[in-house]
Amino acid sequence: MDLYDVMRTTAAVREFTDDPLPDSVLHTILDNARFAPSGGNRQGTRVVIVRDAATRARLVEITEPGARRYHAQKRVGETPWSALVPSRVTDEEVAVTPVPAAVTEPIRKAAVVLVMCVDLSAVAALDKDLDRVGVVAGASVYPFVWNVLLAARNEGFGGTITTMAVAQEPALKELLGIPDQYAVAAVVPLGKPVKQLTRLGRAEVAELTHLEHWEGGPLQELRRA
Ligand SMILES: Cc1cc2nc3c(=O)[nH]c(=O)nc-3n(C[C@H](O)[C@H](O)[C@H](O)COP(=O)(O)O)c2cc1C
């Protein structure tokens, strides 16, 4: 596929056919994704490849508490899991919130589930001393994760970055034997999409750009020379 077509049509895929994703194709996907950048080229990303049904069933259990809170907050109009705004949702309200099938079924049904980890001992977190949630460490793993999804799209497969399970990271690490110094960045179900979306809802360039200064106005579309 053309690169721009891949970039513009790599949607979040949560419904999969029964088609397998053979190890040979998975190897091709990872063999291309590994060219992602990382801070200092330290390449601290590791991928646990899960196909086993019992492991997936446990992954679903681990995913549910984070997802339950996410959807309880979403129901009342909060930004779920906000690092800025405290939640007003009670534990009792969370406890009675159902977890949608769209959260659990991809983990059960995708051809394979990739658990993306990053070695925190290899990451330069330039924002670690700031009085806000860290974002820089993620930049050493998410380019790899996104490359996996781009490569999967190119091979006719798809999936989604999911993060609900990370709320229970200790259980996740125990399940998969992930060493202490690693953080889990995402759980990515991958398989053959039931349907392929090709028109994604995204902000225009003018909505997300500021020329020279935050007050500087947007970059408008211009005819290229
Ligand atoms: C950091 C991050 C976390 C996400 N977590 C989840 C998740 O836990 N579960 C899920 O179903 N989708 C998750 N998504 C997928 C987003 O919901 C999806 O990318 C977005 O809604 C755009 O969907 P579209 O590409 O189909 O338009 C996540 C995406 C990102 C980038």
The ligand as a Gaussian input file, in Angstrom:
#p B3LYP/6-31G(d) Opt

LIG

0 1
 C       -2.952000       5.763000      24.120000
 C       -4.159000       5.066000      23.549000
 C       -4.915000       4.244000      24.375000
 C       -6.010000       3.569000      23.861000
 N       -6.680000       2.695000      24.665000
 C       -7.699000       1.979000      24.157000
 C       -8.319000       0.970000      24.930000
 O       -7.915000       0.700000      26.079000
 N       -9.337000       0.267000      24.381000
 C       -9.764000       0.516000      23.101000
 O      -10.688000      -0.142000      22.635000
 N       -9.176000       1.468000      22.332000
 C       -8.149000       2.188000      22.835000
 N       -7.519000       3.112000      22.052000
 C       -7.968000       3.315000      20.667000
 C       -8.657000       4.677000      20.466000
 O       -9.926000       4.642000      21.052000
 C       -8.710000       4.942000      18.967000
 O       -7.384000       5.057000      18.469000
 C       -9.463000       6.221000      18.633000
 O      -10.774000       6.189000      19.139000
 C       -9.509000       6.445000      17.126000
 O      -10.199000       5.384000      16.533000
 P      -10.268000       5.254000      14.920000
 O       -8.861000       5.096000      14.443000
 O      -11.066000       4.019000      14.627000
 O      -10.875000       6.503000      14.389000
 C       -6.407000       3.766000      22.520000
 C       -5.630000       4.591000      21.690000
 C       -4.509000       5.213000      22.178000
 C       -3.661000       6.046000      21.245000

